[in-house]
């Protein structure tokens, strides 16, 4: 990560979220090189995975990204107001009431059901013009998408697609982060068979994890998501991505404990021998998961220290007994995500995934964007 900004660690900041725009650019370029000649699209849903759509999307566009995926129409509207010339797909599709915004902001809905196809096609026919659409095929996740029986409806009555220009067809791997899982090949074969029933121009199946599968999974387009933001794309391989997010929290107090006592709510941690306990300004209200109590770690100038006791709303306590005293000072900062504390390790200890850790980072952090992405 680009060096953090000491000026940001001023008296007004209790906790800081550093976001490295250069790293996002590097990660995107790695994907492009790995998946060419397939196009590399970027998923920027959920406020660019919690890291700030307004700052992240222009960096990706400047790096050459011309296709973006969001979940909600409102996200698509916000993205269109930032970027005028890119293609934007809305994953949650079209339904009665959102057609106007989709059309006015040049958003392409990913149609997930026959009802959505009918809604968007009826809107197109009412306007008397051909309108772009993408179609989602359920190749095995049993979540969103048209199944084989749905596609038979189009074979019986191709007129149901009248008014639509189907520019893309997509599906989603359920086990893409496990390279040897047989389900990946099952889904690829099913998708390839079912996509032939549609008059689509291009197709995509692979998201971040799928980018690291055999190139046969790349098809015409890949959809880069969590790995753009530094998350590990595959379960069993070292993470090749550059670190993007780094959370640093201020040390509010350092206490010497020279007799047995307990720490935090529920007296969950018991100090049995002389120790030093540091209390830092971060908690579950900031997205630092409560489940990290007595499991998480922080890092002080390269030295890992354990979380002791429960994570509370605004505070976490650390055992800093092994850190030299001059490195643990009230008003100083510690790393709790990034900077020696691996994002995916944090997620694993919290019993979740890196996606959730990033998207839950709270708004109380002072956000500092590093680099211009160039």
C-alpha positions as CSV (number, residue, x, y, z in Angstrom):
1,X,0.0,0.0,0.0
2,X,1.1,3.6,-0.7
3,X,2.5,5.1,2.5
4,X,-0.2,6.3,4.8
5,X,-0.7,10.1,5.4
6,X,0.6,11.1,8.8
7,X,-1.1,14.5,8.4
8,X,-4.4,12.6,8.5
9,X,-3.7,11.2,11.9
10,X,-4.4,14.5,13.5
11,X,-6.3,15.3,16.7
12,X,-9.6,15.2,14.8
13,X,-9.3,11.5,13.7
14,X,-10.0,8.6,16.1
15,X,-10.0,6.0,13.3
16,X,-8.9,6.2,9.7
17,X,-9.7,4.1,6.6
18,X,-7.0,4.5,4.0
19,X,-8.0,3.5,0.4
20,X,-5.3,3.0,-2.1
21,X,-6.5,4.0,-5.5
22,X,-3.2,3.0,-7.1
23,X,-3.7,-0.5,-5.8
24,X,-7.2,-0.6,-7.4
25,X,-5.7,0.4,-10.7
26,X,-2.9,-2.3,-10.4
27,X,-5.5,-5.0,-9.5
28,X,-7.6,-4.1,-12.5
29,X,-4.7,-4.1,-14.9
30,X,-3.6,-7.5,-13.5
31,X,-7.1,-8.9,-14.4
32,X,-7.0,-7.4,-17.9
33,X,-3.6,-9.0,-18.6
34,X,-4.7,-12.3,-17.2
35,X,-8.0,-12.6,-19.0
36,X,-7.3,-11.0,-22.4
37,X,-8.8,-11.1,-25.0
38,X,-11.9,-11.3,-22.8
39,X,-13.2,-7.9,-21.6
40,X,-12.7,-7.2,-17.9
41,X,-15.8,-5.5,-16.4
42,X,-15.9,-4.1,-12.8
43,X,-18.4,-4.7,-10.1
44,X,-18.9,-1.5,-8.1
45,X,-22.1,-2.4,-6.3
46,X,-22.6,-1.6,-2.6
47,X,-20.7,1.7,-3.0
48,X,-17.7,0.0,-4.6
49,X,-17.7,-2.7,-1.9
50,X,-17.8,0.0,0.8
51,X,-14.8,1.9,-0.5
52,X,-16.6,4.8,-2.2
53,X,-18.1,4.7,-5.7
54,X,-17.4,8.4,-6.4
55,X,-13.6,7.9,-6.0
56,X,-13.3,4.3,-7.2
57,X,-15.3,4.2,-10.4
58,X,-13.5,7.1,-12.2
59,X,-10.1,5.3,-11.4
60,X,-11.4,2.1,-13.0
61,X,-12.7,4.0,-16.0
62,X,-9.4,5.8,-16.4
63,X,-7.6,2.4,-16.3
64,X,-9.7,1.4,-19.3
65,X,-12.8,-0.2,-17.8
66,X,-15.8,0.4,-20.1
67,X,-18.4,-2.0,-18.5
68,X,-19.7,-1.8,-14.9
69,X,-22.1,-3.9,-12.9
70,X,-24.2,-2.6,-10.0
71,X,-27.0,-4.2,-8.1
72,X,-29.7,-1.6,-7.7
73,X,-31.1,1.0,-10.1
74,X,-30.2,3.8,-7.7
75,X,-26.6,2.6,-7.8
76,X,-26.7,2.7,-11.6
77,X,-28.1,6.3,-11.5
78,X,-25.3,7.4,-9.2
79,X,-22.7,5.8,-11.5
80,X,-24.2,7.3,-14.6
81,X,-23.9,10.7,-13.0
82,X,-20.1,10.0,-12.6
83,X,-19.4,8.4,-15.9
84,X,-21.3,9.2,-19.1
85,X,-19.8,6.9,-21.7
86,X,-19.6,3.5,-20.0
87,X,-22.0,0.6,-20.2
88,X,-23.8,-0.1,-16.9
89,X,-25.6,-3.3,-16.1
90,X,-28.1,-3.5,-13.3
91,X,-28.1,-7.0,-11.7
92,X,-31.5,-6.8,-10.1
93,X,-33.3,-6.2,-13.3
94,X,-36.5,-4.5,-14.4
95,X,-39.8,-4.4,-12.7
96,X,-42.9,-2.3,-13.0
97,X,-42.0,1.2,-11.7
98,X,-38.3,1.3,-12.4
99,X,-38.4,1.2,-16.2
100,X,-38.2,5.0,-16.6
101,X,-35.0,5.4,-14.6
102,X,-33.4,2.5,-16.4
103,X,-34.2,4.0,-19.8
104,X,-33.5,7.7,-18.9
105,X,-30.1,6.9,-17.4
106,X,-29.1,4.4,-20.1
107,X,-28.9,1.5,-17.7
108,X,-29.1,-2.1,-19.0
109,X,-31.2,-4.4,-16.8
110,X,-30.1,-8.0,-16.2
111,X,-33.4,-9.8,-16.6
112,X,-33.7,-12.6,-14.0
113,X,-37.2,-14.0,-14.6
114,X,-39.9,-14.3,-17.3
115,X,-41.8,-11.6,-15.4
116,X,-38.9,-9.2,-15.8
117,X,-38.5,-10.1,-19.4
118,X,-42.1,-9.3,-20.0
119,X,-41.9,-6.0,-18.1
120,X,-38.9,-4.7,-20.0
121,X,-40.2,-6.0,-23.4
122,X,-43.6,-4.4,-22.8
123,X,-41.9,-1.1,-22.0
124,X,-39.8,-1.3,-25.2
125,X,-42.8,-2.1,-27.4
126,X,-44.8,0.7,-25.9
127,X,-42.0,3.1,-26.9
128,X,-41.8,1.5,-30.3
129,X,-38.1,1.0,-30.2
130,X,-35.4,-1.6,-29.6
131,X,-34.0,-1.4,-26.1
132,X,-30.9,-3.3,-24.7
133,X,-31.2,-6.0,-22.2
134,X,-29.1,-8.7,-20.6
135,X,-30.4,-12.1,-19.5
136,X,-29.4,-14.1,-16.5
137,X,-29.4,-17.9,-16.8
138,X,-29.5,-20.0,-13.6
139,X,-26.8,-22.5,-14.4
140,X,-26.8,-24.2,-11.0
141,X,-26.8,-21.7,-8.1
142,X,-30.6,-21.7,-7.8
143,X,-30.7,-18.0,-7.0
144,X,-31.5,-15.5,-9.7
145,X,-31.9,-16.3,-13.3
146,X,-34.0,-18.1,-15.9
147,X,-33.9,-21.9,-15.8
148,X,-34.2,-24.4,-18.7
149,X,-38.0,-24.5,-18.5
150,X,-38.2,-20.7,-18.7
151,X,-36.0,-20.7,-21.8
152,X,-38.3,-23.2,-23.5
153,X,-41.0,-20.5,-23.4
154,X,-38.9,-18.4,-25.8
155,X,-38.4,-21.4,-28.1
156,X,-42.1,-21.8,-28.2
157,X,-42.8,-18.1,-28.6
158,X,-39.8,-16.1,-29.8
159,X,-42.0,-13.0,-30.0
160,X,-41.7,-12.6,-26.2
161,X,-38.4,-11.0,-26.8
162,X,-39.7,-8.5,-29.4
163,X,-38.5,-5.0,-28.5
164,X,-35.4,-6.3,-26.8
165,X,-31.8,-6.3,-28.1
166,X,-30.2,-9.0,-26.0
167,X,-26.6,-7.7,-25.7
168,X,-25.4,-10.0,-23.0
169,X,-26.2,-13.3,-21.3
170,X,-24.6,-14.2,-17.9
171,X,-24.6,-16.7,-15.1
172,X,-22.7,-17.1,-11.8
173,X,-20.4,-19.8,-10.5
174,X,-21.4,-21.1,-7.1
175,X,-18.0,-22.7,-6.3
176,X,-15.6,-20.6,-8.4
177,X,-13.2,-20.0,-5.4
178,X,-12.6,-23.8,-5.3
179,X,-10.6,-24.5,-8.5
180,X,-11.0,-28.3,-8.4
181,X,-14.7,-28.3,-7.6
182,X,-16.6,-30.4,-10.2
183,X,-19.5,-28.0,-10.0
184,X,-17.6,-25.4,-12.0
185,X,-17.4,-27.7,-15.1
186,X,-21.0,-28.7,-14.6
187,X,-22.1,-25.0,-14.6
188,X,-19.9,-24.1,-17.6
189,X,-21.4,-26.9,-19.7
190,X,-24.9,-26.1,-18.7
191,X,-24.4,-22.4,-19.4
192,X,-22.9,-23.0,-22.8
193,X,-25.8,-25.2,-23.7
194,X,-28.5,-22.9,-22.5
195,X,-27.0,-19.7,-23.8
196,X,-27.4,-21.0,-27.3
197,X,-31.2,-20.6,-26.8
198,X,-30.8,-16.8,-26.7
199,X,-29.7,-14.3,-29.3
200,X,-27.1,-12.7,-27.1
201,X,-24.0,-10.8,-28.4
202,X,-21.7,-11.7,-25.5
203,X,-21.6,-13.9,-22.5
204,X,-20.0,-14.0,-19.0
205,X,-19.7,-16.6,-16.2
206,X,-16.6,-15.8,-14.2
207,X,-16.5,-13.3,-11.3
208,X,-13.3,-12.6,-9.2
209,X,-12.7,-16.3,-8.4
210,X,-13.5,-17.5,-11.8
211,X,-10.9,-15.2,-13.3
212,X,-8.3,-17.6,-11.9
213,X,-9.9,-20.7,-13.4
214,X,-9.0,-22.2,-16.8
215,X,-9.4,-19.6,-19.6
216,X,-12.4,-21.5,-20.9
217,X,-14.4,-19.9,-18.1
218,X,-13.5,-16.4,-19.3
219,X,-15.8,-16.4,-22.3
220,X,-16.3,-12.9,-23.7
221,X,-16.3,-11.0,-20.4
222,X,-15.2,-11.5,-16.8
223,X,-16.7,-9.6,-13.9
224,X,-14.0,-8.5,-11.4
225,X,-15.4,-7.9,-7.9
226,X,-13.9,-8.5,-4.5
227,X,-10.3,-9.0,-5.8
228,X,-10.3,-5.5,-7.2
229,X,-10.5,-4.3,-3.7
230,X,-7.7,-6.6,-2.3
231,X,-9.7,-9.7,-1.3
232,X,-8.3,-13.1,-2.0
233,X,-10.0,-14.5,-5.1
234,X,-9.3,-18.2,-4.5
235,X,-9.5,-20.2,-1.3
236,X,-6.3,-22.3,-1.5
237,X,-3.8,-20.0,-3.3
238,X,-1.8,-17.0,-2.0
239,X,-3.4,-13.7,-2.6
240,X,-1.9,-12.1,-5.7
241,X,-3.8,-8.8,-5.3
242,X,-2.4,-5.5,-4.0
243,X,-3.8,-4.3,-0.6
244,X,-6.4,-1.6,-1.0
245,X,-7.9,-1.0,2.4
246,X,-6.1,-0.2,5.6
247,X,-7.9,0.7,8.9
248,X,-5.9,2.4,11.7
249,X,-7.4,3.2,15.1
250,X,-6.2,5.5,17.7
251,X,-4.9,4.3,21.1
252,X,-7.0,6.0,23.7
253,X,-5.4,4.6,26.8
254,X,-2.6,2.3,27.9
255,X,-3.0,0.7,31.3
256,X,-0.5,-1.4,33.3
257,X,-2.3,-4.2,35.1
258,X,-0.2,-5.6,37.9
259,X,-2.7,-7.8,39.6
260,X,-5.4,-10.3,38.5
261,X,-8.5,-8.6,37.0
262,X,-10.9,-8.9,34.1
263,X,-11.2,-6.9,30.9
264,X,-14.4,-5.6,29.2
265,X,-18.0,-6.6,29.1
266,X,-18.9,-9.9,30.7
267,X,-15.5,-10.1,32.3
268,X,-14.7,-12.1,29.2
269,X,-10.9,-11.8,29.5
270,X,-9.0,-12.6,32.7
271,X,-5.6,-11.1,33.3
272,X,-3.5,-13.5,35.3
273,X,-0.1,-11.9,35.3
274,X,1.3,-8.4,34.9
275,X,0.3,-7.0,31.5
276,X,-0.3,-3.9,29.5
277,X,-3.8,-3.3,28.0
278,X,-4.3,-0.7,25.3
279,X,-7.9,0.5,24.4
280,X,-8.4,1.6,20.8
281,X,-11.0,3.6,19.1
282,X,-12.8,1.1,16.9
283,X,-15.8,-1.2,17.5
284,X,-18.6,-3.0,15.9
285,X,-20.3,0.3,15.0
286,X,-17.4,0.8,12.7
287,X,-17.8,-2.6,11.1
288,X,-15.1,-4.3,13.3
289,X,-17.1,-7.5,13.9
290,X,-18.1,-8.3,17.5
291,X,-17.2,-11.9,16.7
292,X,-13.5,-10.9,16.7
293,X,-13.5,-10.6,20.5
294,X,-10.6,-12.6,21.9
295,X,-9.8,-13.8,18.3
296,X,-8.8,-10.7,16.3
297,X,-5.3,-9.2,16.1
298,X,-3.9,-5.7,15.6
299,X,-0.5,-4.6,14.5
300,X,1.8,-2.0,16.1
301,X,4.8,-1.1,13.9
302,X,5.0,-4.7,12.6
303,X,4.3,-6.4,15.9
304,X,1.1,-8.4,16.1
305,X,-1.0,-8.1,19.3
306,X,-4.1,-10.0,20.3
307,X,-7.6,-8.6,20.9
308,X,-8.6,-9.4,24.5
309,X,-12.1,-9.4,25.8
310,X,-15.2,-8.5,23.8
311,X,-15.5,-6.0,21.0
312,X,-17.8,-3.2,22.1
313,X,-19.6,-0.6,20.0
314,X,-16.8,1.9,20.0
315,X,-13.8,0.2,21.7
316,X,-11.5,-2.7,21.4
317,X,-8.9,-3.8,24.0
318,X,-5.5,-5.2,23.1
319,X,-2.8,-7.0,25.1
320,X,0.3,-5.0,24.2
321,X,2.6,-6.5,26.8
322,X,5.1,-7.8,24.1
323,X,5.5,-4.4,22.4
324,X,8.2,-2.0,23.5
325,X,6.7,0.8,25.6
326,X,7.9,3.6,23.3
327,X,5.9,2.1,20.5
328,X,2.6,2.1,22.4
329,X,1.6,5.6,23.3
330,X,-1.7,7.2,24.0
331,X,-2.7,9.1,20.8
332,X,-0.8,6.8,18.6
333,X,-2.3,4.4,16.0
334,X,-2.5,0.7,15.4
335,X,-3.5,-1.3,12.3
336,X,-6.6,-3.4,12.6
337,X,-7.2,-4.2,8.9
338,X,-4.3,-4.1,6.5
339,X,-0.8,-2.9,7.3
340,X,0.2,-6.4,8.5
341,X,-3.3,-7.6,9.4
342,X,-4.6,-9.5,6.3
343,X,-8.1,-8.7,5.3
344,X,-9.0,-12.3,4.6
345,X,-7.5,-13.4,7.9
346,X,-9.7,-10.9,9.7
347,X,-12.7,-12.3,7.9
348,X,-11.8,-15.9,8.7
349,X,-11.4,-15.1,12.4
350,X,-14.7,-13.2,12.3
351,X,-16.5,-16.2,10.8
352,X,-17.4,-14.4,7.6
353,X,-15.8,-13.3,4.3
354,X,-13.9,-10.3,3.1
355,X,-16.9,-9.0,1.2
356,X,-18.8,-8.5,4.4
357,X,-15.8,-6.9,6.2
358,X,-15.3,-4.3,3.5
359,X,-19.0,-3.5,2.9
360,X,-19.7,-3.0,6.6
361,X,-16.9,-0.5,7.3
362,X,-18.7,2.3,9.0
363,X,-19.0,6.0,8.1
364,X,-17.3,7.1,11.3
365,X,-13.9,6.5,9.8
366,X,-12.0,9.5,8.3
367,X,-11.6,8.3,4.7
368,X,-8.2,9.1,3.2
369,X,-7.7,8.2,-0.5
370,X,-4.0,7.6,-1.4
371,X,-2.7,8.2,-4.9
372,X,-4.5,9.3,-8.0
373,X,-4.6,5.9,-9.5
374,X,-2.1,6.9,-12.1
